[in-house]
Amino acid sequence: MALPLLPGPDQTGAPHNAPRRPQGLRLALLGAVATVALTGALANSFISTQPAIAETSAQAAPAASPVSFADVVDHVRDAVVSVKVKITETADASDSEGDDDSDAPSSPVPHLAPGDPLERFFKRFGEQGAPHQFGPARPHTAQAQGSGFIISSDGYVVTNNHVVEKATDVTLTTDEGKTLHAKVVGTDKKTDLALLKITEPGAYPHVNFAGATPRVGDWVIAVGNPFGLGGTVTAGIVSARGRDIGAGPYDDFLQIDAPVNRGNSGGPTFNTQGDVVGVNTAIFSPSGGSVGIGFAIPAETAQSIIATLKDKGSVARGWIGVQIQPVTDEIADSLGLKSSKGALVADAQDNSPAKEAGIKSGDVILGVNGERVDGPRDLAKKVAALGPGKKADLLYWHDGSEKTVAVKLGSLPDDSKAGSKPAALADNSALTGLGLKLAPASSIQGAGSDGVVVADINPDGVAAQKGLRVGDVILEAGGHAVSKPSDISSVIADAKKDGRKAVLLRVKSGEGTRFVAIATNPAS
């Protein structure tokens, strides 16, 4: 089951707006506050009830000592710093809402469970019983903690964006306990990276990014400030590469099992040569503590972004203006593609480079500048890396054949526009076999004039299993615009006659436009 990436930035924690998570396992950003893992040598407490085995004349060879990372740690630890951030926030009524473990910054109002009789009292009168001012909420100061590492002798420091986001003051603490002041040079929210600069002049110990990507199984060492403890070293291996954890369109994380916890955010993961292979960012955990699954931004990604932040203070990415989704086997079959490689265009935005080049919904982008595209994430990375204003040749699948078109890339907007959700819909007209009740959009207030609205759905039916929900608007079926439920029935019937196993529905929802492949014979 896909789980959301949850905020957990800091020791007192700068709060982050994030979707509510399930009660069980979670993905958490690495913020701060501590727990100490205790281990005991339990073997000696067990008493054998078996007869003793006679000793042989030959003595057992001494056990080999485990590998030591002491030399590497001595070499790098002076370049790793604890990051402390002051944040000015405005408290409002929503501050007390949310999950119990949301790591909100400390405030005069105690944390109370929703519905607690004292909740209203404290929100109105504050901790000491003094009346709150009415009208605009009062700003208050919170503190966040994380980790970072120095990458140049003149004092440039790498950390996570979520550690220093909205910072009004940043201080660093070295392994020797010295306090340094720093300023934020630039941040990149999409990769969760930030670049700081120490304001005091001097020659600082620093570390380098690794020139080679680590292999799965290689040893790694994490150094950072978990739970505010500072200067903590843990070790493990690279468990996997190229992880997509749903943090953004450019996810390409290293998965490591070196224990990292809240407060390790922005800290380095080293290889055994003392070079940085990753920037620790998130963990997968039921409680916020390490369970052996951590995620780090790869060095090659961090190095490129940090160089841009140092030069320009921000990152500008190439943009073609399409909503894309993976090509499943069913979608590939319905479009006549031989493989499920590429990125399916769910929608081409108005006035975008893709729209102006003639790319339409239902097309599949197969390559960029002669390089084949594996999927949506690969396409997003390739286009973003080219940068605004650059020209790119896109290879795409349209109406059963490959085509090539040249586009001039735009600049990726800072914020995507969120669509509004359709209003409540009436129950009308059933489509047999799919578990759907549909209605013409024109007959439903607020649904628009195009397409067919999902008015009701069987939660155990085929359509629900494909992700359709009440309120979705089906705009096209099999590449044809639809305006009434019978249009969809006709397209499915024709596809079945032609021997096709699935039909593509183009669906619009509050989250955007996407394609859904529906089987032509749901009962099979």
GIGIFEN-V522117 format. One record per residue. N is the residue number from 1. RES is the residue in one letter. PSI is psi in degrees with one decimal (* if undefined). Layout:
# GIGIFEN-V522117
n: (N/N)
res: (RES/RES)
psi: (PSI/PSI)
This chain:
# GIGIFEN-V522117
n: (1/2/3/4/5/6/7/8/9/10/11/12/13/14/15/16/17/18/19/20/21/22/23/24/25/26/27/28/29/30/31/32/33/34/35/36/37/38/39/40/41/42/43/44/45/46/47/48/49/50/51/52/53/54/55/56/57/58/59/60/61/62/63/64/65/66/67/68/69/70/71/72/73/74/75/76/77/78/79/80/81/82/83/84/85/86/87/88/89/90/91/92/93/94/95/96/97/98/99/100/101/102/103/104/105/106/107/108/109/110/111/112/113/114/115/116/117/118/119/120/121/122/123/124/125/126/127/128/129/130/131/132/133/134/135/136/137/138/139/140/141/142/143/144/145/146/147/148/149/150/151/152/153/154/155/156/157/158/159/160/161/162/163/164/165/166/167/168/169/170/171/172/173/174/175/176/177/178/179/180/181/182/183/184/185/186/187/188/189/190/191/192/193/194/195/196/197/198/199/200/201/202/203/204/205/206/207/208/209/210/211/212/213/214/215/216/217/218/219/220/221/222/223/224/225/226/227/228/229/230/231/232/233/234/235/236/237/238/239/240/241/242/243/244/245/246/247/248/249/250/251/252/253/254/255/256/257/258/259/260/261/262/263/264/265/266/267/268/269/270/271/272/273/274/275/276/277/278/279/280/281/282/283/284/285/286/287/288/289/290/291/292/293/294/295/296/297/298/299/300/301/302/303/304/305/306/307/308/309/310/311/312/313/314/315/316/317/318/319/320/321/322/323/324/325/326/327/328/329/330/331/332/333/334/335/336/337/338/339/340/341/342/343/344/345/346/347/348/349/350/351/352/353/354/355/356/357/358/359/360/361/362/363/364/365/366/367/368/369/370/371/372/373/374/375/376/377/378/379/380/381/382/383/384/385/386/387/388/389/390/391/392/393/394/395/396/397/398/399/400/401/402/403/404/405/406/407/408/409/410/411/412/413/414/415/416/417/418/419/420/421/422/423/424/425/426/427/428/429/430/431/432/433/434/435/436/437/438/439/440/441/442/443/444/445/446/447/448/449/450/451/452/453/454/455/456/457/458/459/460/461/462/463/464/465/466/467/468/469/470/471/472/473/474/475/476/477/478/479/480/481/482/483/484/485/486/487/488/489/490/491/492/493/494/495/496/497/498/499/500/501/502/503/504/505/506/507/508/509/510/511/512/513/514/515/516/517/518/519/520/521/522/523/524)
res: (M/A/L/P/L/L/P/G/P/D/Q/T/G/A/P/H/N/A/P/R/R/P/Q/G/L/R/L/A/L/L/G/A/V/A/T/V/A/L/T/G/A/L/A/N/S/F/I/S/T/Q/P/A/I/A/E/T/S/A/Q/A/A/P/A/A/S/P/V/S/F/A/D/V/V/D/H/V/R/D/A/V/V/S/V/K/V/K/I/T/E/T/A/D/A/S/D/S/E/G/D/D/D/S/D/A/P/S/S/P/V/P/H/L/A/P/G/D/P/L/E/R/F/F/K/R/F/G/E/Q/G/A/P/H/Q/F/G/P/A/R/P/H/T/A/Q/A/Q/G/S/G/F/I/I/S/S/D/G/Y/V/V/T/N/N/H/V/V/E/K/A/T/D/V/T/L/T/T/D/E/G/K/T/L/H/A/K/V/V/G/T/D/K/K/T/D/L/A/L/L/K/I/T/E/P/G/A/Y/P/H/V/N/F/A/G/A/T/P/R/V/G/D/W/V/I/A/V/G/N/P/F/G/L/G/G/T/V/T/A/G/I/V/S/A/R/G/R/D/I/G/A/G/P/Y/D/D/F/L/Q/I/D/A/P/V/N/R/G/N/S/G/G/P/T/F/N/T/Q/G/D/V/V/G/V/N/T/A/I/F/S/P/S/G/G/S/V/G/I/G/F/A/I/P/A/E/T/A/Q/S/I/I/A/T/L/K/D/K/G/S/V/A/R/G/W/I/G/V/Q/I/Q/P/V/T/D/E/I/A/D/S/L/G/L/K/S/S/K/G/A/L/V/A/D/A/Q/D/N/S/P/A/K/E/A/G/I/K/S/G/D/V/I/L/G/V/N/G/E/R/V/D/G/P/R/D/L/A/K/K/V/A/A/L/G/P/G/K/K/A/D/L/L/Y/W/H/D/G/S/E/K/T/V/A/V/K/L/G/S/L/P/D/D/S/K/A/G/S/K/P/A/A/L/A/D/N/S/A/L/T/G/L/G/L/K/L/A/P/A/S/S/I/Q/G/A/G/S/D/G/V/V/V/A/D/I/N/P/D/G/V/A/A/Q/K/G/L/R/V/G/D/V/I/L/E/A/G/G/H/A/V/S/K/P/S/D/I/S/S/V/I/A/D/A/K/K/D/G/R/K/A/V/L/L/R/V/K/S/G/E/G/T/R/F/V/A/I/A/T/N/P/A/S)
psi: (132.2/131.4/148.8/154.0/121.9/151.0/147.0/59.5/-35.9/178.2/-59.4/-20.1/116.2/124.7/153.2/140.0/120.6/156.6/150.3/143.9/162.3/166.8/-23.7/-132.2/156.3/161.9/130.2/137.0/149.7/105.2/-116.4/170.5/147.8/151.0/147.2/123.9/124.4/135.0/149.2/149.7/95.3/-12.4/-36.3/-13.6/-6.6/131.8/125.3/138.3/5.7/153.3/146.5/147.1/132.5/138.8/146.5/164.8/-27.1/132.8/145.4/143.7/142.5/142.8/141.1/139.8/143.1/158.7/141.8/138.5/14.1/-42.4/-40.5/-44.7/-43.0/-32.5/-32.1/-20.0/-27.6/-17.9/-5.0/132.3/154.9/138.3/123.3/133.7/135.0/136.1/130.3/124.6/162.8/115.6/142.0/-173.9/-23.4/-12.8/-33.8/-2.4/151.7/-169.7/155.0/-29.2/40.1/-2.7/38.4/150.2/155.6/145.0/168.3/-19.6/122.1/157.2/117.0/148.3/144.3/132.5/-6.8/136.2/-27.5/-12.5/-48.9/-37.9/-50.5/-33.5/-29.1/-41.0/-11.2/-177.8/-41.4/3.9/-1.2/135.1/137.5/147.5/142.1/163.0/-145.8/140.1/152.3/137.5/149.0/161.4/132.8/166.3/139.3/154.2/147.0/-154.5/166.7/176.2/143.8/130.8/0.8/154.6/-22.3/5.9/28.1/138.6/135.7/137.6/-170.5/149.2/-41.3/-14.1/-40.2/4.2/132.1/22.6/138.1/-17.0/134.1/126.4/149.3/144.3/124.3/173.4/-26.0/-3.2/4.6/138.3/131.2/147.6/148.0/157.0/154.8/119.2/-43.0/157.2/155.7/104.6/-33.4/-28.2/-0.1/44.3/150.6/149.6/127.6/164.1/124.4/129.3/-27.8/130.0/154.2/172.0/116.7/143.6/141.9/166.3/166.1/154.3/146.1/145.3/-14.3/146.0/132.4/153.5/155.7/127.1/-12.8/146.0/142.6/155.8/125.2/133.9/133.5/-157.5/55.7/132.4/26.0/8.7/-29.1/151.8/39.5/134.8/131.5/160.5/155.1/-152.7/166.1/118.1/-31.4/164.4/162.0/32.9/134.3/109.7/12.1/16.5/-26.5/179.1/-10.9/23.8/129.4/52.9/149.9/136.5/126.9/155.6/7.9/125.2/121.6/146.1/-176.7/130.6/-18.3/-7.2/128.0/-7.0/162.3/150.6/124.8/154.4/-178.8/-4.5/-2.9/16.1/149.0/121.6/-14.3/160.1/115.3/133.9/-40.4/160.5/157.6/115.6/147.3/-17.7/-3.5/-11.7/167.2/133.4/17.2/11.1/101.4/160.3/134.2/141.2/126.3/150.3/-38.8/-36.3/-48.6/-42.0/-42.4/-46.2/-44.0/-38.4/-39.8/-41.4/-38.5/-37.0/-41.7/-14.2/-11.5/170.6/123.9/128.9/151.3/153.9/132.9/-11.6/49.1/146.2/128.1/159.6/163.5/156.0/110.1/169.8/-37.5/-42.3/-43.2/-42.5/-42.3/-26.0/-6.5/17.4/147.6/-19.9/170.7/20.3/154.0/-178.6/120.7/129.0/110.6/-32.0/140.8/121.6/148.9/141.7/22.1/159.6/-39.6/-44.6/-43.5/-27.0/-3.7/5.9/134.1/165.9/138.7/-16.9/155.8/118.8/121.7/-23.1/159.8/121.3/44.2/-5.9/128.6/148.8/126.5/-40.2/-173.8/-43.5/-39.8/-41.7/-46.6/-42.1/-42.7/-45.4/-43.7/-40.0/-27.0/-35.2/159.3/147.1/-11.9/154.8/143.2/140.3/117.4/127.1/125.8/160.0/123.6/123.7/43.8/8.4/160.5/140.4/159.2/138.3/144.0/132.0/148.6/119.3/141.5/-167.8/131.4/123.2/151.7/-40.9/134.9/144.9/128.8/130.3/154.9/148.4/144.8/155.9/172.1/141.1/152.3/159.0/121.5/152.2/112.7/149.4/111.6/137.9/-24.2/-9.7/34.3/146.8/123.4/158.5/145.3/135.0/-34.2/-19.0/-3.6/122.2/128.7/-4.7/-6.1/-173.6/-8.8/137.7/-170.1/132.7/139.4/104.3/-27.7/155.7/141.6/115.7/-18.6/4.7/174.4/-45.3/-41.7/-38.5/-24.0/0.6/3.5/146.1/159.8/131.8/-17.1/147.7/119.4/115.3/-36.8/153.5/121.6/29.9/2.3/135.8/142.1/148.6/-8.3/156.3/-35.4/-24.4/-41.0/-41.9/-40.9/-42.4/-42.0/-41.3/-43.0/-40.4/-37.8/-40.4/-35.5/-0.4/12.7/141.8/-20.3/158.9/137.4/127.4/129.6/118.3/134.1/134.2/-175.4/-22.1/-5.6/-161.8/139.8/171.5/142.6/128.0/119.9/130.7/139.3/-19.6/80.1/-27.6/-17.0/*)
